[in-house]
Structure formats: structure tokens, C-alpha cells
Amino acid sequence: MSNPQHDSFTFGPFRLDVNERVLSRRGKPVSLPPKAFATLLLLVQKSGRVVEKDELVRVVWPDAYVEEANVAQNIFKLRKALGKNRLGEPYIETVPRRGYRF
């Protein structure tokens, strides 16, 4: 994964543009709801580290009560949009009882 300009991240066939808030795959936009985009951005920014569910909720839903099902639904949407990497693994790993890792 690279971040040469500090305003975008690239991984596999994807580019995550932070300023435009757009995920694209091979140059074509991938539709994501705003909260799913925010979730992906946080995970990518902390790539390789576990993002605990509490931190995810604090950052993505700062002023709202959120059930774990909402977090799981966002992760589901992201996994569906991203598919699997070239090794056949999901881009987002679930770390049981802790959180998620990109």
C-alpha cells in the first residue's frame, strides 16, 4: 500500500482519495455510503494494526449510540465492495473480540 501524496492511498487495484472522499477500482468509482468510506479510511490509515471496535465507533459515529451490528454491516459492505486481494484473502481481517485490521 502506498501513500505518496498523503491525500490518497493505493492498494491492489484500488485508490482511496482522501480529499475527494472517493474509492476507485482501476479508475472507476466504487459506490460506498459515507460511514463505510469513513470506516475504510480509518482502517487504511492504521493499516497493519488492529483497530478496536470502540475506536471505530468513536471515530466514525462520534455523536451517536451505535450497536455492534452497525459496525458489522459497514465491514460487510466494505468486504463486498473490495472483494479479495491477489492472495485470495479479504482486505479486512476480523480480529476476534478486538476489532479489525486492514
All heavy atoms as an XYZ file, in Angstrom:
829
protein
N       0.850     -1.175      0.000
C       0.000      0.000      0.000
C       0.884      1.222      0.000
O       1.865      1.276      0.713
C      -0.891     -0.014      1.230
C      -1.814      1.157      1.290
S      -2.986      1.088      2.631
C      -1.995      0.621      3.986
N       0.526      2.200     -0.794
C       1.338      3.405     -0.843
C       0.495      4.629     -0.549
O      -0.710      4.626     -0.704
C       1.998      3.541     -2.210
O       1.024      3.727     -3.209
N       1.180      5.670     -0.108
C       0.548      6.946      0.175
C       1.542      8.045     -0.160
O       1.998      8.759      0.712
C       0.129      7.014      1.644
C      -0.580      8.309      1.979
O      -0.918      9.096      1.108
N      -0.798      8.539      3.245
N       1.917      8.162     -1.453
C       2.967      9.105     -1.801
C       2.572     10.567     -1.638
O       3.424     11.396     -1.383
C       3.260      8.779     -3.261
C       2.007      8.171     -3.776
C       1.403      7.448     -2.594
N       1.309     10.902     -1.776
C       0.889     12.299     -1.740
C       0.186     12.668     -0.436
O      -0.202     13.802     -0.255
C      -0.043     12.585     -2.906
C       0.605     12.308     -4.244
C      -0.398     12.357     -5.378
O      -1.601     12.233     -5.171
N       0.098     12.540     -6.575
N       0.015     11.757      0.444
C      -0.667     11.977      1.722
C      -2.126     12.375      1.560
O      -2.758     12.764      2.514
C       0.072     13.008      2.587
C       1.475     12.621      2.878
N       1.802     11.598      3.724
C       2.640     13.103      2.411
C       3.112     11.475      3.773
N       3.644     12.371      2.983
N      -2.641     12.332      0.343
C      -4.059     12.602      0.142
C      -4.751     11.439     -0.537
O      -5.927     11.505     -0.845
C      -4.272     13.897     -0.641
C      -3.701     13.846     -2.047
O      -3.007     12.867     -2.384
O      -3.941     14.792     -2.804
N      -3.996     10.362     -0.761
C      -4.603      9.158     -1.308
C      -3.790      7.941     -0.887
O      -2.615      8.055     -0.533
C      -4.703      9.237     -2.830
O      -3.415      9.195     -3.406
N      -4.450      6.807     -0.910
C      -3.824      5.525     -0.603
C      -4.113      4.600     -1.768
O      -5.213      4.627     -2.310
C      -4.418      4.916      0.673
C      -4.173      5.715      1.914
C      -5.045      6.726      2.286
C      -3.082      5.453      2.720
C      -4.832      7.459      3.449
C      -2.858      6.180      3.873
C      -3.735      7.182      4.235
N      -3.160      3.778     -2.143
C      -3.393      2.779     -3.166
C      -3.107      1.402     -2.595
O      -2.171      1.226     -1.803
C      -2.525      3.012     -4.417
O      -1.154      3.028     -4.032
C      -2.874      4.315     -5.106
N      -3.942      0.449     -2.977
C      -3.770     -0.942     -2.569
C      -4.465     -1.799     -3.614
O      -5.572     -1.501     -4.042
C      -4.320     -1.201     -1.162
C      -5.740     -0.756     -0.949
C      -6.789     -1.657     -1.104
C      -6.035      0.551     -0.620
C      -8.101     -1.254     -0.920
C      -7.354      0.966     -0.422
C      -8.376      0.055     -0.581
N      -3.767     -2.836     -4.056
C      -4.315     -3.665     -5.119
C      -4.746     -2.782     -6.279
O      -4.027     -1.857     -6.669
N      -5.943     -3.014     -6.824
C      -6.421     -2.189     -7.937
C      -7.153     -0.923     -7.471
O      -7.764     -0.222     -8.263
C      -7.399     -3.130     -8.651
C      -7.961     -3.965     -7.553
C      -6.789     -4.174     -6.590
N      -7.075     -0.616     -6.176
C      -7.857      0.476     -5.592
C      -7.033      1.727     -5.329
O      -5.841      1.668     -5.039
C      -8.484      0.027     -4.276
C      -9.481     -1.072     -4.427
C      -9.111     -2.385     -4.207
C     -10.783     -0.808     -4.805
C     -10.013     -3.415     -4.349
C     -11.699     -1.826     -4.959
C     -11.319     -3.137     -4.727
N      -7.731      2.855     -5.381
C      -7.180      4.136     -4.948
C      -8.227      4.783     -4.050
O      -9.390      4.917     -4.432
C      -6.899      5.035     -6.139
C      -6.305      6.382     -5.725
C      -5.870      7.170     -6.971
N      -5.260      8.419     -6.579
C      -5.924      9.577     -6.445
N      -7.233      9.635     -6.686
N      -5.288     10.668     -6.070
N      -7.805      5.166     -2.868
C      -8.679      5.818     -1.894
C      -8.264      7.279     -1.830
O      -7.192      7.604     -1.309
C      -8.531      5.137     -0.528
C      -9.443      5.589      0.593
C     -10.896      5.241      0.291
C      -9.025      4.951      1.901
N      -9.087      8.152     -2.396
C      -8.787      9.583     -2.436
C      -9.408     10.237     -1.206
O     -10.632     10.299     -1.074
C      -9.347     10.195     -3.723
C      -8.936     11.631     -3.914
O      -9.050     12.433     -2.958
O      -8.488     11.969     -5.020
N      -8.545     10.710     -0.326
C      -8.996     11.268      0.946
C      -9.729     12.586      0.735
O     -10.799     12.807      1.307
C      -7.800     11.459      1.909
C      -8.236     12.116      3.210
C      -7.116     10.127      2.173
N      -9.174     13.464     -0.088
C      -9.779     14.787     -0.282
C     -11.117     14.723     -0.999
O     -12.060     15.414     -0.622
C      -8.820     15.708     -1.048
C      -7.555     15.965     -0.265
O      -7.568     16.022      0.957
N      -6.453     16.096     -0.964
N     -11.192     13.899     -2.013
C     -12.440     13.768     -2.777
C     -13.406     12.789     -2.129
O     -14.570     12.703     -2.537
C     -12.141     13.323     -4.211
C     -11.330     14.322     -5.009
C     -12.084     15.617     -5.258
O     -13.305     15.577     -5.487
O     -11.426     16.671     -5.215
N     -12.901     12.017     -1.167
C     -13.690     11.005     -0.467
C     -14.291     10.000     -1.459
O     -15.485      9.714     -1.450
C     -14.754     11.630      0.422
C     -14.121     12.521      1.489
C     -15.042     12.942      2.590
N     -15.554     11.877      3.413
C     -14.900     11.259      4.409
N     -13.676     11.594      4.676
N     -15.479     10.321      5.117
N     -13.399      9.473     -2.324
C     -13.814      8.527     -3.352
C     -12.887      7.330     -3.340
O     -11.675      7.465     -3.266
C     -13.770      9.190     -4.758
C     -14.015      8.174     -5.861
C     -14.761     10.325     -4.850
N     -13.494      6.155     -3.436
C     -12.748      4.924     -3.650
C     -12.929      4.561     -5.112
O     -14.054      4.562     -5.622
C     -13.299      3.797     -2.763
C     -12.692      2.406     -3.010
C     -11.224      2.373     -2.579
C     -13.498      1.337     -2.283
N     -11.825      4.274     -5.788
C     -11.947      3.844     -7.182
C     -11.182      2.542     -7.380
O     -10.204      2.259     -6.695
C     -11.432      4.920     -8.142
O     -10.100      5.248     -7.857
N     -11.689      1.762     -8.318
C     -11.066      0.489     -8.692
C     -10.723      0.586    -10.167
O     -11.624      0.756    -10.996
C     -12.032     -0.665     -8.446
C     -11.449     -2.007     -8.851
C     -12.482     -3.121     -8.681
N     -11.802     -4.377     -8.798
C     -11.919     -5.378     -7.931
N     -12.711     -5.276     -6.891
N     -11.257     -6.481     -8.104
N      -9.435      0.527    -10.440
C      -8.953      0.681    -11.825
C      -9.548      1.925    -12.491
O      -9.989      1.895    -13.629
C      -9.248     -0.569    -12.640
C      -8.482     -1.781    -12.164
C      -8.675     -2.982    -13.080
N      -7.892     -4.096    -12.608
C      -8.351     -5.038    -11.774
N      -9.597     -4.998    -11.335
N      -7.556     -6.025    -11.392
N      -9.596      3.020    -11.734
C     -10.060      4.301    -12.255
C     -11.561      4.521    -12.252
O     -12.021      5.608    -12.550
N     -12.332      3.492    -11.899
C     -13.790      3.634    -11.869
C     -14.265      3.753    -10.427
O     -13.869      2.952     -9.568
C     -14.457      2.434    -12.535
C     -14.127      2.334    -14.004
C     -14.793      1.154    -14.640
C     -14.384      1.075    -16.111
N     -14.934     -0.092    -16.760
N     -15.140      4.729    -10.136
C     -15.614      4.923     -8.764
C     -16.364      3.702     -8.223
O     -17.095      3.041     -8.951
C     -16.569      6.112     -8.869
C     -16.304      6.736    -10.184
C     -15.708      5.688    -11.066
N     -16.137      3.424     -6.960
C     -16.840      2.358     -6.252
C     -17.779      3.054     -5.273
O     -17.337      3.839     -4.432
C     -15.853      1.447     -5.485
C     -16.598      0.411     -4.665
C     -14.865      0.793     -6.443
N     -19.052      2.772     -5.379
C     -20.040      3.415     -4.521
C     -19.956      2.887     -3.092
O     -20.051      1.680     -2.861
C     -21.441      3.169     -5.091
O     -22.401      3.776     -4.270
N     -19.763      3.824     -2.159
C     -19.749      3.484     -0.737
C     -20.561      4.521      0.022
O     -20.406      5.722     -0.226
C     -18.319      3.518     -0.177
C     -17.340      2.430     -0.546
C     -15.996      2.702      0.116
C     -17.857      1.058     -0.144
N     -21.374      4.082      0.970
C     -22.048      5.047      1.842
C     -20.998      5.812      2.664
O     -19.899      5.296      2.902
C     -22.917      4.179      2.748
C     -22.995      2.845      2.079
C     -21.753      2.707      1.258
N     -21.312      7.028      3.103
C     -20.336      7.848      3.840
C     -19.713      7.152      5.058
O     -18.507      7.262      5.280
C     -21.139      9.078      4.258
C     -22.228      9.177      3.238
C     -22.560      7.755      2.873
N     -20.498      6.445      5.836
C     -19.949      5.778      7.032
C     -19.035      4.614      6.648
O     -18.033      4.362      7.315
C     -21.062      5.297      7.962
C     -21.900      6.411      8.559
C     -21.090      7.314      9.449
C     -21.989      8.341     10.122
N     -21.245      9.330     10.871
N     -19.356      3.926      5.572
C     -18.481      2.850      5.110
C     -17.161      3.437      4.612
O     -16.094      2.886      4.883
C     -19.163      2.035      4.011
N     -17.225      4.577      3.915
C     -15.998      5.232      3.473
C     -15.155      5.639      4.680
O     -13.940      5.411      4.701
C     -16.295      6.458      2.609
C     -15.046      7.107      2.084
C     -14.514      6.722      0.866
C     -14.378      8.078      2.819
C     -13.344      7.290      0.392
C     -13.202      8.642      2.360
C     -12.683      8.252      1.137
N     -15.784      6.231      5.680
C     -15.056      6.653      6.883
C     -14.428      5.459      7.591
O     -13.302      5.545      8.100
C     -15.996      7.405      7.820
N     -15.129      4.348      7.613
C     -14.601      3.125      8.220
C     -13.374      2.650      7.456
O     -12.332      2.353      8.054
C     -15.682      2.020      8.233
O     -16.809      2.473      8.989
C     -15.154      0.728      8.825
N     -13.477      2.603      6.131
C     -12.355      2.174      5.306
C     -11.164      3.107      5.489
O     -10.020      2.647      5.637
C     -12.760      2.115      3.836
C     -11.661      1.713      2.854
C     -11.116      0.318      3.185
C     -12.188      1.768      1.427
N     -11.404      4.390      5.493
C     -10.319      5.349      5.650
C      -9.571      5.131      6.965
O      -8.341      5.084      6.985
C     -10.854      6.782      5.565
C      -9.813      7.887      5.743
C      -8.702      7.772      4.708
C     -10.493      9.247      5.667
N     -10.292      4.950      8.044
C      -9.646      4.706      9.337
C      -8.824      3.426      9.301
O      -7.669      3.401      9.752
C     -10.688      4.631     10.457
C     -10.142      4.322     11.853
C      -9.173      5.410     12.321
C     -11.282      4.153     12.840
N      -9.394      2.363      8.757
C      -8.671      1.091      8.686
C      -7.416      1.204      7.827
O      -6.356      0.681      8.181
C      -9.588     -0.011      8.157
C     -10.720     -0.435      9.083
C     -11.684     -1.353      8.345
C     -10.181     -1.105     10.328
N      -7.521      1.894      6.698
C      -6.368      2.048      5.810
C      -5.296      2.916      6.463
O      -4.101      2.619      6.373
C      -6.816      2.614      4.440
C      -5.633      3.069      3.607
C      -7.627      1.572      3.684
N      -5.716      3.980      7.129
C      -4.753      4.847      7.808
C      -3.975      4.087      8.885
O      -2.838      4.413      9.162
C      -5.459      6.050      8.443
C      -5.927      7.063      7.430
C      -6.778      8.153      8.038
O      -7.515      7.937      9.003
N      -6.693      9.352      7.474
N      -4.594      3.087      9.469
C      -3.945      2.305     10.527
C      -3.578      0.910     10.026
O      -3.539     -0.038     10.799
C      -4.864      2.235     11.738
C      -5.112      3.611     12.321
C      -5.788      3.561     13.640
C      -5.940      4.954     14.178
N      -5.137      5.174     15.336
N      -3.334      0.813      8.743
C      -3.040     -0.463      8.098
C      -1.992     -1.270      8.864
O      -0.967     -0.741      9.287
C      -2.543     -0.205      6.682
O      -2.264     -1.420      6.042
N      -2.298     -2.558      9.046
C      -1.386     -3.455      9.744
C      -1.609     -3.499     11.242
O      -1.075     -4.367     11.922
N      -2.388     -2.572     11.761
C      -2.682     -2.540     13.196
C      -4.156     -2.857     13.431
O      -5.000     -2.564     12.590
C      -2.378     -1.163     13.780
C      -0.881     -0.842     13.751
C      -0.611      0.512     14.329
N      -0.872      1.481     13.262
C      -0.886      2.786     13.424
N      -0.667      3.306     14.603
N      -1.121      3.588     12.416
N      -4.447     -3.410     14.581
C      -5.835     -3.698     14.931
C      -6.511     -2.395     15.339
O      -6.000     -1.660     16.179
C      -5.925     -4.723     16.086
C      -7.381     -4.904     16.534
C      -5.312     -6.043     15.681
N      -7.661     -2.128     14.727
C      -8.497     -1.001     15.130
C      -9.609     -1.603     15.971
O     -10.427     -2.384     15.469
C      -9.073     -0.246     13.912
C     -10.008      0.864     14.367
C      -7.948      0.307     13.043
N      -9.592     -1.269     17.248
C     -10.595     -1.832     18.147
C     -11.967     -1.253     17.824
O     -12.097     -0.125     17.345
C     -10.199     -1.578     19.593
C      -8.929     -2.329     19.947
C      -8.589     -2.285     21.416
O      -9.388     -1.781     22.228
O      -7.496     -2.765     21.747
N     -12.987     -2.047     18.103
C     -14.359     -1.638     17.781
C     -14.721     -0.322     18.453
O     -15.380      0.522     17.841
C     -15.340     -2.738     18.168
C     -15.191     -3.977     17.312
C     -16.091     -5.093     17.772
C     -15.775     -6.366     16.992
N     -16.547     -7.501     17.464
N     -14.275     -0.122     19.689
C     -14.583      1.133     20.392
C     -14.005      2.345     19.668
O     -14.656      3.374     19.547
C     -14.053      1.094     21.828
C     -14.814      0.128     22.709
O     -15.932     -0.281     22.346
O     -14.285     -0.216     23.790
N     -12.779      2.217     19.174
C     -12.165      3.317     18.438
C     -12.911      3.569     17.132
O     -13.157      4.716     16.758
C     -10.697      3.011     18.142
C     -10.022      4.115     17.345
C      -8.580      3.824     16.993
O      -8.080      2.723     17.295
O      -7.947      4.713     16.384
N     -13.276      2.513     16.460
C     -14.016      2.630     15.211
C     -15.327      3.387     15.431
O     -15.652      4.323     14.699
C     -14.280      1.235     14.649
C     -14.767      1.102     13.234
C     -13.839      1.781     12.251
C     -14.921     -0.358     12.879
N     -16.035      3.027     16.469
C     -17.307      3.694     16.780
C     -17.060      5.158     17.134
O     -17.770      6.051     16.672
C     -18.044      2.960     17.919
C     -19.204      3.784     18.451
C     -18.526      1.598     17.435
N     -16.046      5.436     17.944
C     -15.730      6.809     18.356
C     -15.415      7.705     17.164
O     -15.825      8.857     17.120
C     -14.524      6.794     19.308
C     -14.773      7.327     20.656
C     -13.564      7.428     21.577
N     -12.267      7.014     21.084
C     -11.718      5.813     21.289
N     -12.372      4.898     21.963
N     -10.516      5.530     20.826
N     -14.673      7.175     16.195
C     -14.248      7.971     15.047
C     -15.348      8.100     13.997
O     -15.610      9.190     13.489
C     -12.962      7.382     14.418
C     -12.621      8.073     13.118
C     -11.807      7.480     15.404
N     -16.004      7.006     13.674
C     -16.985      7.010     12.581
C     -18.341      7.550     13.016
O     -19.020      8.224     12.251
C     -17.104      5.595     11.972
C     -18.173      5.546     10.888
C     -15.756      5.149     11.403
N     -18.737      7.281     14.242
C     -20.021      7.756     14.779
C     -19.760      8.550     16.062
O     -20.133      8.107     17.145
C     -20.935      6.587     15.106
C     -21.422      5.807     13.943
C     -22.524      6.065     13.190
C     -20.850      4.596     13.399
N     -22.666      5.109     12.216
C     -21.654      4.192     12.321
C     -19.737      3.826     13.720
C     -21.381      3.056     11.573
C     -19.458      2.703     12.975
C     -20.271      2.334     11.921
N     -19.137      9.707     15.967
C     -18.704     10.409     17.187
C     -19.829     10.857     18.114
O     -19.621     10.940     19.319
C     -17.927     11.609     16.654
C     -18.454     11.830     15.287
C     -18.829     10.470     14.770
N     -20.989     11.139     17.586
C     -22.068     11.687     18.411
C     -23.307     10.820     18.436
O     -24.415     11.326     18.595
C     -22.446     13.088     17.911
C     -21.270     14.047     17.979
O     -20.534     13.999     18.980
O     -21.081     14.824     17.024
N     -23.125      9.522     18.280
C     -24.296      8.651     18.202
C     -24.039      7.351     18.950
O     -22.905      6.899     19.069
C     -24.623      8.343     16.752
N     -25.128      6.779     19.449
C     -25.049      5.444     20.029
C     -25.143      4.467     18.859
O     -26.032      4.565     18.021
C     -26.199      5.189     21.010
C     -26.252      3.750     21.443
C     -25.368      3.260     22.392
C     -27.161      2.872     20.862
C     -25.391      1.930     22.776
C     -27.199      1.533     21.237
C     -26.317      1.074     22.190
O     -26.329     -0.245     22.561
N     -24.201      3.537     18.808
C     -24.149      2.607     17.689
C     -24.057      1.186     18.222
O     -23.255      0.896     19.111
C     -22.920      2.903     16.801
C     -22.792      1.883     15.698
C     -23.012      4.296     16.228
N     -24.888      0.327     17.666
C     -24.831     -1.079     18.048
C     -23.754     -1.776     17.227
O     -23.391     -1.331     16.138
C     -26.187     -1.731     17.810
C     -27.263     -1.177     18.720
C     -28.577     -1.898     18.560
O     -28.609     -2.978     17.929
O     -29.575     -1.377     19.060
N     -23.258     -2.873     17.738
C     -22.218     -3.624     17.048
C     -22.663     -4.073     15.664
O     -21.855     -4.198     14.750
C     -21.800     -4.821     17.896
C     -20.529     -5.456     17.416
C     -19.934     -6.429     18.405
O     -19.968     -6.180     19.610
O     -19.425     -7.455     17.928
N     -23.963     -4.277     15.495
C     -24.492     -4.690     14.195
C     -24.216     -3.631     13.121
O     -23.987     -3.971     11.957
C     -25.982     -4.973     14.293
N     -24.223     -2.343     13.504
C     -23.924     -1.283     12.541
C     -22.475     -1.370     12.064
O     -22.199     -1.190     10.877
C     -24.170      0.097     13.152
C     -25.608      0.332     13.489
O     -26.060     -0.027     14.567
N     -26.332      0.941     12.570
N     -21.580     -1.650     12.981
C     -20.169     -1.795     12.630
C     -20.015     -3.001     11.704
O     -19.369     -2.913     10.657
C     -19.300     -1.954     13.889
C     -17.851     -2.234     13.517
C     -19.405     -0.721     14.773
N     -20.618     -4.112     12.076
C     -20.527     -5.331     11.270
C     -21.109     -5.109      9.870
O     -20.565     -5.606      8.876
C     -21.241     -6.484     11.963
N     -22.184     -4.350      9.770
C     -22.794     -4.064      8.466
C     -21.852     -3.239      7.594
O     -21.734     -3.487      6.391
C     -24.135     -3.343      8.650
C     -24.879     -3.090      7.365
C     -25.304     -4.369      6.650
O     -25.497     -5.405      7.255
N     -25.439     -4.279      5.351
N     -21.168     -2.263      8.196
C     -20.189     -1.471      7.437
C     -19.057     -2.344      6.923
O     -18.633     -2.216      5.779
C     -19.610     -0.358      8.315
C     -20.243      0.970      8.045
O     -21.167      1.091      7.265
N     -19.745      1.991      8.695
N     -18.562     -3.222      7.762
C     -17.484     -4.123      7.363
C     -17.964     -5.045      6.238
O     -17.249     -5.280      5.262
C     -16.956     -4.937      8.562
C     -16.349     -3.995      9.625
C     -15.958     -5.990      8.123
C     -15.147     -3.196      9.172
N     -19.190     -5.534      6.347
C     -19.771     -6.380      5.299
C     -19.814     -5.630      3.963
O     -19.427     -6.164      2.923
C     -21.175     -6.840      5.710
C     -21.910     -7.555      4.615
C     -21.658     -8.892      4.349
C     -22.847     -6.885      3.845
C     -22.329     -9.554      3.319
C     -23.529     -7.534      2.818
C     -23.263     -8.873      2.560
N     -20.283     -4.383      3.988
C     -20.361     -3.579      2.765
C     -18.976     -3.376      2.161
O     -18.801     -3.448      0.940
C     -20.994     -2.216      3.063
C     -22.473     -2.273      3.329
C     -23.005     -0.912      3.715
C     -24.459     -1.001      4.106
N     -24.981      0.284      4.591
N     -17.994     -3.122      3.013
C     -16.635     -2.913      2.521
C     -16.062     -4.190      1.916
O     -15.443     -4.150      0.846
C     -15.734     -2.409      3.650
C     -16.001     -0.981      4.093
C     -15.192     -0.656      5.337
C     -15.704      0.000      2.967
N     -16.266     -5.308      2.584
C     -15.744     -6.572      2.048
C     -16.387     -6.898      0.708
O     -15.725     -7.383     -0.211
C     -15.972     -7.707      3.050
C     -15.007     -7.643      4.210
C     -15.201     -8.790      5.150
N     -14.182     -8.763      6.189
C     -14.390     -9.145      7.434
N     -15.570     -9.600      7.803
N     -13.407     -9.082      8.307
N     -17.663     -6.604      0.586
C     -18.365     -6.847     -0.677
C     -17.807     -5.936     -1.781
O     -17.587     -6.377     -2.906
C     -19.863     -6.616     -0.488
C     -20.690     -6.982     -1.683
C     -22.159     -6.872     -1.376
C     -22.967     -7.228     -2.611
N     -24.384     -7.082     -2.386
N     -17.561     -4.681     -1.454
C     -17.050     -3.726     -2.438
C     -15.606     -4.017     -2.833
O     -15.230     -3.863     -3.996
C     -17.152     -2.299     -1.886
N     -14.797     -4.465     -1.883
C     -13.373     -4.678     -2.135
C     -13.054     -6.048     -2.720
O     -12.072     -6.210     -3.437
C     -12.566     -4.502     -0.843
C     -12.590     -3.118     -0.198
C     -11.894     -3.156      1.150
C     -11.968     -2.084     -1.113
N     -13.853     -7.036     -2.373
C     -13.539     -8.393     -2.797
C     -12.310     -8.902     -2.057
O     -12.060     -8.515     -0.920
N     -11.519     -9.722     -2.727
C     -10.338    -10.303     -2.085
C      -9.074     -9.789     -2.768
O      -9.105     -9.381     -3.924
C     -10.403    -11.818     -2.144
C     -11.613    -12.318     -1.379
C     -11.607    -13.785     -1.174
C     -12.862    -14.121     -0.360
N     -12.836    -15.399      0.216
N      -7.975     -9.846     -2.030
C      -6.700     -9.409     -2.589
C      -6.139    -10.478     -3.515
O      -6.746    -11.529     -3.710
C      -5.716     -9.022     -1.479
C      -5.306    -10.192     -0.604
O      -5.384    -11.365     -0.978
N      -4.851     -9.884      0.596
N      -4.970    -10.245     -4.066
C      -4.396    -11.185     -5.039
C      -4.056    -12.535     -4.425
O      -3.852    -13.506     -5.140
C      -3.195    -10.576     -5.740
C      -2.067    -10.192     -4.843
C      -0.966     -9.459     -5.631
N      -0.067     -8.782     -4.744
C       0.998     -9.335     -4.194
N       1.293    -10.579     -4.458
N       1.766     -8.647     -3.385
N      -4.003    -12.620     -3.105
C      -3.754    -13.892     -2.428
C      -5.056    -14.625     -2.101
O      -5.035    -15.692     -1.499
C      -2.958    -13.664     -1.141
C      -1.583    -13.004     -1.315
C      -0.955    -12.720      0.039
C      -0.686    -13.871     -2.174
N      -6.180    -14.013     -2.474
C      -7.482    -14.624     -2.212
C      -8.003    -14.386     -0.808
O      -8.933    -15.048     -0.369
N      -7.411    -13.426     -0.110
C      -7.833    -13.111      1.262
C      -8.600    -11.798      1.271
O      -8.340    -10.910      0.452
C      -6.597    -12.979      2.159
C      -5.757    -14.233      2.203
C      -4.396    -13.993      2.837
O      -3.938    -12.830      2.902
O      -3.779    -14.980      3.250
N      -9.514    -11.625      2.223
C     -10.207    -10.344      2.322
C      -9.225     -9.244      2.738
O      -8.262     -9.509      3.458
C     -11.269    -10.578      3.398
C     -10.833    -11.788      4.137
C      -9.950    -12.585      3.234
N      -9.468     -8.040      2.267
C      -8.620     -6.915      2.646
C      -8.759     -6.587      4.135
O      -7.823     -6.086      4.744
C      -8.979     -5.665      1.833
C      -8.432     -5.685      0.427
C      -9.202     -6.144     -0.635
C      -7.149     -5.243      0.161
C      -8.699     -6.155     -1.923
C      -6.631     -5.249     -1.125
C      -7.417     -5.714     -2.163
O      -6.909     -5.722     -3.439
N      -9.936     -6.850      4.677
C     -10.196     -6.524      6.080
C     -10.315     -7.812      6.872
O     -11.169     -8.650      6.591
C     -11.487     -5.689      6.218
C     -11.340     -4.387      5.425
C     -11.782     -5.401      7.691
C     -12.621     -3.599      5.301
N      -9.441     -7.939      7.857
C      -9.411     -9.122      8.723
C     -10.162     -8.831     10.018
O      -9.998     -7.768     10.604
C      -7.954     -9.455      9.044
C      -7.771    -10.531     10.069
C      -6.323    -10.653     10.545
O      -5.464     -9.853     10.154
O      -6.079    -11.572     11.345
N     -10.975     -9.772     10.454
C     -11.614     -9.675     11.757
C     -10.670    -10.265     12.791
O     -10.184    -11.378     12.626
C     -12.945    -10.451     11.785
O     -13.834     -9.879     10.820
C     -13.596    -10.402     13.164
N     -10.416     -9.509     13.838
C      -9.607     -9.993     14.954
C     -10.604    -10.258     16.091
O     -11.126     -9.318     16.687
C      -8.536     -8.965     15.372
C      -7.710     -9.503     16.538
C      -7.652     -8.615     14.180
N     -10.909    -11.540     16.343
C     -11.969    -11.879     17.299
C     -11.845    -11.144     18.639
O     -10.761    -11.032     19.201
C     -11.807    -13.394     17.480
C     -11.169    -13.843     16.202
C     -10.246    -12.729     15.803
N     -12.986    -10.644     19.085
C     -13.166     -9.956     20.361
C     -12.337     -8.679     20.499
O     -12.221     -8.122     21.577
C     -12.882    -10.884     21.537
C     -13.900    -12.016     21.638
C     -13.646    -12.915     22.825
N     -12.421    -13.679     22.730
C     -12.218    -14.781     22.005
N     -13.190    -15.240     21.270
N     -11.069    -15.402     22.011
N     -11.741     -8.206     19.390
C     -10.947     -6.971     19.454
C     -11.384     -5.939     18.436
O     -11.700     -4.805     18.780
C      -9.466     -7.295     19.269
C      -8.915     -8.035     20.462
C      -7.425     -8.107     20.490
N      -6.780     -6.817     20.387
C      -5.589     -6.646     19.844
N      -4.926     -7.649     19.350
N      -5.051     -5.442     19.792
N     -11.358     -6.327     17.161
C     -11.682     -5.349     16.137
C     -11.327     -5.856     14.757
O     -11.523     -7.022     14.439
N     -10.759     -4.945     13.953
C     -10.481     -5.235     12.557
C      -9.096     -4.725     12.177
O      -8.604     -3.758     12.745
C     -11.528     -4.581     11.655
C     -12.936     -5.019     11.986
C     -13.729     -4.282     12.839
C     -13.438     -6.199     11.478
C     -15.006     -4.698     13.166
C     -14.715     -6.643     11.798
C     -15.497     -5.884     12.642
O     -16.750     -6.300     12.977
N      -8.506     -5.389     11.181
C      -7.189     -4.982     10.690
C      -7.235     -4.971      9.168
O      -7.736     -5.899      8.552
C      -6.117     -5.951     11.173
C      -4.730     -5.618     10.662
C      -3.631     -6.517     11.203
N      -4.049     -7.826     11.631
C      -3.779     -8.338     12.844
N      -3.118     -7.664     13.738
N      -4.206     -9.552     13.150
N      -6.686     -3.899      8.582
C      -6.588     -3.805      7.131
C      -5.243     -4.375      6.725
O      -4.227     -4.082      7.313
C      -6.685     -2.352      6.671
C      -6.768     -2.219      5.170
C      -7.983     -2.307      4.530
C      -5.626     -2.049      4.418
C      -8.065     -2.210      3.150
C      -5.691     -1.948      3.043
C      -6.904     -2.033      2.408
